[in-house]
């Protein structure tokens, strides 16, 4: 879990949308309460990354990672970008292949 979280942060911080997409399953979902929308499949994930990471020049720093088991974790991230500064919480689910299947995101 640590490796996929670090890879996600690294690729998102580099604005490497296609690199980040390789970390997600084809039917992945990002449900972000803070933006009031869910993004489904790789096209949805790409849209999310382009709008909220690339579009706002968002950089993330890992604050904490709590693993529930081999497939579920909750991470806290420090976000900075054109919007200012926020702390976010991501509940991440990975599948048996080690790909991100779901992220439930919200701001503190």
Buried (B, 14 or more C-beta within 10 A) or exposed (E): BEEBBEBBBBBBBEBBBEBBBEBBBEEBBBBBEEBEBBBBBBEBBBBBBEBBBBEBEBBBEBEEBEBEEEBBBBBBBEBBBEEEEBEBBBBBBBBEEEBBBBBBBEEE
